Amino acid sequence: MPVLNRIVELAPAVTEWRRDLHRHPEIDFATHRTSALVAEKLRDFGCDEVATGIGRTGVVGVIRGRSTASGKVIGLRADMDALPMTEATGLPHSSTIPGAMHGCGHDGHTAMLLGAAQYLAETRNFDGAAVVIFQPAEEGGGGGREMVEDGMMERFGIAEVYGMHNMPGRPVGDFALRPGPLMAASDIFTIDVTGRGGHAAQPHNTIDPTVAASAIVLALQTIVARSADPLKAAVVSVTSFRTASDAFNVIPETVELRGTARSLEPEVQDLIERRMHEIVAGVAGAYGADARLDYRRNYPVTANDPDRAAFAASVAASVVGAARVDADAPPVMGGEDFSFMLNARPGAFVFVGNGDTAKLHHPKYDFNDELIPVGVSYWVKLVEMAMPAG
């Protein structure tokens, strides 16, 4: 693997940064320590500009090449936030923050982009400007949307934008991507079902919202099974069922359902939302109950620009060899708020193998530090190949 000697030299320091971030996870937009550490290092590296508070707690660094005659500006993005979960790895660098854990590898993403920023600031072997983007609140908070709405693309003149995420189960350093939709639109919904509560021994005097809500849960499964084209991806999952009472002998007045819907195409997304409204109202009415659906379109589809996806695949091949790059990988139904950046500017998102580790969002997950030289090399080569010097 053609990893440059300087990147090999940087790897131990990048690893220590990663483990420090892992020990101090921060959730959502509250990445205050992380953001401050990132900004401090970017200044120490000699970045030409370091901006904080972008999208609330995001950090942006600008590194100009030996020349800027091309006028080209490339954005590279890493996410910084952790998850509200308890770690179970038992590792020496385990989380020191109760109820918070880097269970998705954002500590590794941040550290690798920092390593690339240091290398690029030292060498500047490109013609243009590299903008390194450190984003908060990927895990549901929409930090990518916040940074875009804060005018980041216009302020720094970003013309193309690229992202990367580790993927457990793939060999370390293997890349996977595809042109077009790579990750799903991630919508969320809440359904409030209202009946008439009462004594559980006298159900005939009640309108039981638990029974109505249970029927709604089952009926929603017909959207994928009977309404959506079987050749088009769709997911409808009810993930929470809460009644207004925990008593053994009380039929509650209300039930709340929560869940998520995933799709890769706008027409499927429209179908899911329309059928959910029809099913919720119809089924609840059949049981004499009332129900209200609050359907929120959260993260859009993460869709790669075909030309930029082909370019990203060529960059990955230059680092690990073409045999280790799947340029037509199947899409996945997870959501990713890098989609907001790809909606604002053309670019590409790639997966890179994390090896045989626990899955993402698992309490025993840990980012694989063997990936660091590969990830740093990918970012460096992307900049140098997109904006060649001379």
Secondary structure as a PSIPRED ss2 file (coil, helix, strand):
# PSIPRED VFORMAT (PSIPRED V4.0)

   1 M C   1.000  0.000  0.000
   2 P C   1.000  0.000  0.000
   3 V C   1.000  0.000  0.000
   4 L C   1.000  0.000  0.000
   5 N H   0.000  1.000  0.000
   6 R H   0.000  1.000  0.000
   7 I H   0.000  1.000  0.000
   8 V H   0.000  1.000  0.000
   9 E H   0.000  1.000  0.000
  10 L H   0.000  1.000  0.000
  11 A H   0.000  1.000  0.000
  12 P H   0.000  1.000  0.000
  13 A H   0.000  1.000  0.000
  14 V H   0.000  1.000  0.000
  15 T H   0.000  1.000  0.000
  16 E H   0.000  1.000  0.000
  17 W H   0.000  1.000  0.000
  18 R H   0.000  1.000  0.000
  19 R H   0.000  1.000  0.000
  20 D H   0.000  1.000  0.000
  21 L H   0.000  1.000  0.000
  22 H H   0.000  1.000  0.000
  23 R H   0.000  1.000  0.000
  24 H C   1.000  0.000  0.000
  25 P C   1.000  0.000  0.000
  26 E C   1.000  0.000  0.000
  27 I E   0.000  0.000  1.000
  28 D C   1.000  0.000  0.000
  29 F C   1.000  0.000  0.000
  30 A C   1.000  0.000  0.000
  31 T C   1.000  0.000  0.000
  32 H H   0.000  1.000  0.000
  33 R H   0.000  1.000  0.000
  34 T H   0.000  1.000  0.000
  35 S H   0.000  1.000  0.000
  36 A H   0.000  1.000  0.000
  37 L H   0.000  1.000  0.000
  38 V H   0.000  1.000  0.000
  39 A H   0.000  1.000  0.000
  40 E H   0.000  1.000  0.000
  41 K H   0.000  1.000  0.000
  42 L H   0.000  1.000  0.000
  43 R H   0.000  1.000  0.000
  44 D H   0.000  1.000  0.000
  45 F H   0.000  1.000  0.000
  46 G C   1.000  0.000  0.000
  47 C C   1.000  0.000  0.000
  48 D C   1.000  0.000  0.000
  49 E E   0.000  0.000  1.000
  50 V E   0.000  0.000  1.000
  51 A E   0.000  0.000  1.000
  52 T E   0.000  0.000  1.000
  53 G E   0.000  0.000  1.000
  54 I E   0.000  0.000  1.000
  55 G C   1.000  0.000  0.000
  56 R C   1.000  0.000  0.000
  57 T C   1.000  0.000  0.000
  58 G E   0.000  0.000  1.000
  59 V E   0.000  0.000  1.000
  60 V E   0.000  0.000  1.000
  61 G E   0.000  0.000  1.000
  62 V E   0.000  0.000  1.000
  63 I E   0.000  0.000  1.000
  64 R E   0.000  0.000  1.000
  65 G C   1.000  0.000  0.000
  66 R C   1.000  0.000  0.000
  67 S E   0.000  0.000  1.000
  68 T C   1.000  0.000  0.000
  69 A C   1.000  0.000  0.000
  70 S C   1.000  0.000  0.000
  71 G C   1.000  0.000  0.000
  72 K C   1.000  0.000  0.000
  73 V E   0.000  0.000  1.000
  74 I E   0.000  0.000  1.000
  75 G E   0.000  0.000  1.000
  76 L E   0.000  0.000  1.000
  77 R E   0.000  0.000  1.000
  78 A E   0.000  0.000  1.000
  79 D E   0.000  0.000  1.000
  80 M C   1.000  0.000  0.000
  81 D C   1.000  0.000  0.000
  82 A E   0.000  0.000  1.000
  83 L E   0.000  0.000  1.000
  84 P C   1.000  0.000  0.000
  85 M C   1.000  0.000  0.000
  86 T C   1.000  0.000  0.000
  87 E C   1.000  0.000  0.000
  88 A C   1.000  0.000  0.000
  89 T C   1.000  0.000  0.000
  90 G C   1.000  0.000  0.000
  91 L C   1.000  0.000  0.000
  92 P C   1.000  0.000  0.000
  93 H C   1.000  0.000  0.000
  94 S C   1.000  0.000  0.000
  95 S C   1.000  0.000  0.000
  96 T C   1.000  0.000  0.000
  97 I C   1.000  0.000  0.000
  98 P C   1.000  0.000  0.000
  99 G C   1.000  0.000  0.000
 100 A C   1.000  0.000  0.000
 101 M E   0.000  0.000  1.000
 102 H C   1.000  0.000  0.000
 103 G C   1.000  0.000  0.000
 104 C C   1.000  0.000  0.000
 105 G C   1.000  0.000  0.000
 106 H H   0.000  1.000  0.000
 107 D H   0.000  1.000  0.000
 108 G H   0.000  1.000  0.000
 109 H H   0.000  1.000  0.000
 110 T H   0.000  1.000  0.000
 111 A H   0.000  1.000  0.000
 112 M H   0.000  1.000  0.000
 113 L H   0.000  1.000  0.000
 114 L H   0.000  1.000  0.000
 115 G H   0.000  1.000  0.000
 116 A H   0.000  1.000  0.000
 117 A H   0.000  1.000  0.000
 118 Q H   0.000  1.000  0.000
 119 Y H   0.000  1.000  0.000
 120 L H   0.000  1.000  0.000
 121 A H   0.000  1.000  0.000
 122 E H   0.000  1.000  0.000
 123 T H   0.000  1.000  0.000
 124 R C   1.000  0.000  0.000
 125 N C   1.000  0.000  0.000
 126 F E   0.000  0.000  1.000
 127 D E   0.000  0.000  1.000
 128 G C   1.000  0.000  0.000
 129 A E   0.000  0.000  1.000
 130 A E   0.000  0.000  1.000
 131 V E   0.000  0.000  1.000
 132 V E   0.000  0.000  1.000
 133 I E   0.000  0.000  1.000
 134 F E   0.000  0.000  1.000
 135 Q E   0.000  0.000  1.000
 136 P C   1.000  0.000  0.000
 137 A C   1.000  0.000  0.000
 138 E C   1.000  0.000  0.000
 139 E C   1.000  0.000  0.000
 140 G C   1.000  0.000  0.000
 141 G C   1.000  0.000  0.000
 142 G C   1.000  0.000  0.000
 143 G H   0.000  1.000  0.000
 144 G H   0.000  1.000  0.000
 145 R H   0.000  1.000  0.000
 146 E H   0.000  1.000  0.000
 147 M H   0.000  1.000  0.000
 148 V H   0.000  1.000  0.000
 149 E H   0.000  1.000  0.000
 150 D C   1.000  0.000  0.000
 151 G C   1.000  0.000  0.000
 152 M H   0.000  1.000  0.000
 153 M H   0.000  1.000  0.000
 154 E H   0.000  1.000  0.000
 155 R H   0.000  1.000  0.000
 156 F H   0.000  1.000  0.000
 157 G C   1.000  0.000  0.000
 158 I C   1.000  0.000  0.000
 159 A C   1.000  0.000  0.000
 160 E E   0.000  0.000  1.000
 161 V E   0.000  0.000  1.000
 162 Y E   0.000  0.000  1.000
 163 G E   0.000  0.000  1.000
 164 M E   0.000  0.000  1.000
 165 H E   0.000  0.000  1.000
 166 N E   0.000  0.000  1.000
 167 M E   0.000  0.000  1.000
 168 P C   1.000  0.000  0.000
 169 G C   1.000  0.000  0.000
 170 R C   1.000  0.000  0.000
 171 P C   1.000  0.000  0.000
 172 V C   1.000  0.000  0.000
 173 G C   1.000  0.000  0.000
 174 D C   1.000  0.000  0.000
 175 F E   0.000  0.000  1.000
 176 A E   0.000  0.000  1.000
 177 L C   1.000  0.000  0.000
 178 R C   1.000  0.000  0.000
 179 P C   1.000  0.000  0.000
 180 G E   0.000  0.000  1.000
 181 P E   0.000  0.000  1.000
 182 L E   0.000  0.000  1.000
 183 M E   0.000  0.000  1.000
 184 A C   1.000  0.000  0.000
 185 A E   0.000  0.000  1.000
 186 S E   0.000  0.000  1.000
 187 D E   0.000  0.000  1.000
 188 I E   0.000  0.000  1.000
 189 F E   0.000  0.000  1.000
 190 T E   0.000  0.000  1.000
 191 I E   0.000  0.000  1.000
 192 D E   0.000  0.000  1.000
 193 V E   0.000  0.000  1.000
 194 T E   0.000  0.000  1.000
 195 G C   1.000  0.000  0.000
 196 R E   0.000  0.000  1.000
 197 G C   1.000  0.000  0.000
 198 G E   0.000  0.000  1.000
 199 H E   0.000  0.000  1.000
 200 A C   1.000  0.000  0.000
 201 A C   1.000  0.000  0.000
 202 Q C   1.000  0.000  0.000
 203 P H   0.000  1.000  0.000
 204 H H   0.000  1.000  0.000
 205 N H   0.000  1.000  0.000
 206 T C   1.000  0.000  0.000
 207 I E   0.000  0.000  1.000
 208 D C   1.000  0.000  0.000
 209 P H   0.000  1.000  0.000
 210 T H   0.000  1.000  0.000
 211 V H   0.000  1.000  0.000
 212 A H   0.000  1.000  0.000
 213 A H   0.000  1.000  0.000
 214 S H   0.000  1.000  0.000
 215 A H   0.000  1.000  0.000
 216 I H   0.000  1.000  0.000
 217 V H   0.000  1.000  0.000
 218 L H   0.000  1.000  0.000
 219 A H   0.000  1.000  0.000
 220 L H   0.000  1.000  0.000
 221 Q H   0.000  1.000  0.000
 222 T H   0.000  1.000  0.000
 223 I H   0.000  1.000  0.000
 224 V H   0.000  1.000  0.000
 225 A H   0.000  1.000  0.000
 226 R H   0.000  1.000  0.000
 227 S H   0.000  1.000  0.000
 228 A C   1.000  0.000  0.000
 229 D C   1.000  0.000  0.000
 230 P C   1.000  0.000  0.000
 231 L C   1.000  0.000  0.000
 232 K C   1.000  0.000  0.000
 233 A C   1.000  0.000  0.000
 234 A E   0.000  0.000  1.000
 235 V E   0.000  0.000  1.000
 236 V E   0.000  0.000  1.000
 237 S E   0.000  0.000  1.000
 238 V E   0.000  0.000  1.000
 239 T E   0.000  0.000  1.000
 240 S E   0.000  0.000  1.000
 241 F E   0.000  0.000  1.000
 242 R E   0.000  0.000  1.000
 243 T E   0.000  0.000  1.000
 244 A C   1.000  0.000  0.000
 245 S C   1.000  0.000  0.000
 246 D C   1.000  0.000  0.000
 247 A C   1.000  0.000  0.000
 248 F C   1.000  0.000  0.000
 249 N C   1.000  0.000  0.000
 250 V E   0.000  0.000  1.000
 251 I E   0.000  0.000  1.000
 252 P C   1.000  0.000  0.000
 253 E C   1.000  0.000  0.000
 254 T E   0.000  0.000  1.000
 255 V E   0.000  0.000  1.000
 256 E E   0.000  0.000  1.000
 257 L E   0.000  0.000  1.000
 258 R E   0.000  0.000  1.000
 259 G E   0.000  0.000  1.000
 260 T E   0.000  0.000  1.000
 261 A E   0.000  0.000  1.000
 262 R E   0.000  0.000  1.000
 263 S E   0.000  0.000  1.000
 264 L C   1.000  0.000  0.000
 265 E C   1.000  0.000  0.000
 266 P H   0.000  1.000  0.000
 267 E H   0.000  1.000  0.000
 268 V H   0.000  1.000  0.000
 269 Q H   0.000  1.000  0.000
 270 D H   0.000  1.000  0.000
 271 L H   0.000  1.000  0.000
 272 I H   0.000  1.000  0.000
 273 E H   0.000  1.000  0.000
 274 R H   0.000  1.000  0.000
 275 R H   0.000  1.000  0.000
 276 M H   0.000  1.000  0.000
 277 H H   0.000  1.000  0.000
 278 E H   0.000  1.000  0.000
 279 I H   0.000  1.000  0.000
 280 V H   0.000  1.000  0.000
 281 A H   0.000  1.000  0.000
 282 G H   0.000  1.000  0.000
 283 V H   0.000  1.000  0.000
 284 A H   0.000  1.000  0.000
 285 G H   0.000  1.000  0.000
 286 A H   0.000  1.000  0.000
 287 Y C   1.000  0.000  0.000
 288 G C   1.000  0.000  0.000
 289 A C   1.000  0.000  0.000
 290 D E   0.000  0.000  1.000
 291 A E   0.000  0.000  1.000
 292 R E   0.000  0.000  1.000
 293 L E   0.000  0.000  1.000
 294 D E   0.000  0.000  1.000
 295 Y E   0.000  0.000  1.000
 296 R E   0.000  0.000  1.000
 297 R E   0.000  0.000  1.000
 298 N E   0.000  0.000  1.000
 299 Y E   0.000  0.000  1.000
 300 P C   1.000  0.000  0.000
 301 V C   1.000  0.000  0.000
 302 T E   0.000  0.000  1.000
 303 A E   0.000  0.000  1.000
 304 N E   0.000  0.000  1.000
 305 D C   1.000  0.000  0.000
 306 P H   0.000  1.000  0.000
 307 D H   0.000  1.000  0.000
 308 R H   0.000  1.000  0.000
 309 A H   0.000  1.000  0.000
 310 A H   0.000  1.000  0.000
 311 F H   0.000  1.000  0.000
 312 A H   0.000  1.000  0.000
 313 A H   0.000  1.000  0.000
 314 S H   0.000  1.000  0.000
 315 V H   0.000  1.000  0.000
 316 A H   0.000  1.000  0.000
 317 A H   0.000  1.000  0.000
 318 S H   0.000  1.000  0.000
 319 V H   0.000  1.000  0.000
 320 V H   0.000  1.000  0.000
 321 G C   1.000  0.000  0.000
 322 A H   0.000  1.000  0.000
 323 A H   0.000  1.000  0.000
 324 R H   0.000  1.000  0.000
 325 V E   0.000  0.000  1.000
 326 D E   0.000  0.000  1.000
 327 A C   1.000  0.000  0.000
 328 D C   1.000  0.000  0.000
 329 A C   1.000  0.000  0.000
 330 P C   1.000  0.000  0.000
 331 P C   1.000  0.000  0.000
 332 V E   0.000  0.000  1.000
 333 M C   1.000  0.000  0.000
 334 G C   1.000  0.000  0.000
 335 G C   1.000  0.000  0.000
 336 E C   1.000  0.000  0.000
 337 D C   1.000  0.000  0.000
 338 F C   1.000  0.000  0.000
 339 S H   0.000  1.000  0.000
 340 F H   0.000  1.000  0.000
 341 M H   0.000  1.000  0.000
 342 L H   0.000  1.000  0.000
 343 N H   0.000  1.000  0.000
 344 A H   0.000  1.000  0.000
 345 R C   1.000  0.000  0.000
 346 P C   1.000  0.000  0.000
 347 G E   0.000  0.000  1.000
 348 A E   0.000  0.000  1.000
 349 F E   0.000  0.000  1.000
 350 V E   0.000  0.000  1.000
 351 F E   0.000  0.000  1.000
 352 V E   0.000  0.000  1.000
 353 G E   0.000  0.000  1.000
 354 N C   1.000  0.000  0.000
 355 G C   1.000  0.000  0.000
 356 D C   1.000  0.000  0.000
 357 T C   1.000  0.000  0.000
 358 A C   1.000  0.000  0.000
 359 K C   1.000  0.000  0.000
 360 L C   1.000  0.000  0.000
 361 H C   1.000  0.000  0.000
 362 H C   1.000  0.000  0.000
 363 P C   1.000  0.000  0.000
 364 K C   1.000  0.000  0.000
 365 Y C   1.000  0.000  0.000
 366 D C   1.000  0.000  0.000
 367 F C   1.000  0.000  0.000
 368 N C   1.000  0.000  0.000
 369 D H   0.000  1.000  0.000
 370 E H   0.000  1.000  0.000
 371 L H   0.000  1.000  0.000
 372 I H   0.000  1.000  0.000
 373 P H   0.000  1.000  0.000
 374 V H   0.000  1.000  0.000
 375 G H   0.000  1.000  0.000
 376 V H   0.000  1.000  0.000
 377 S H   0.000  1.000  0.000
 378 Y H   0.000  1.000  0.000
 379 W H   0.000  1.000  0.000
 380 V H   0.000  1.000  0.000
 381 K H   0.000  1.000  0.000
 382 L H   0.000  1.000  0.000
 383 V H   0.000  1.000  0.000
 384 E H   0.000  1.000  0.000
 385 M H   0.000  1.000  0.000
 386 A H   0.000  1.000  0.000
 387 M C   1.000  0.000  0.000
 388 P E   0.000  0.000  1.000
 389 A C   1.000  0.000  0.000
 390 G C   1.000  0.000  0.000
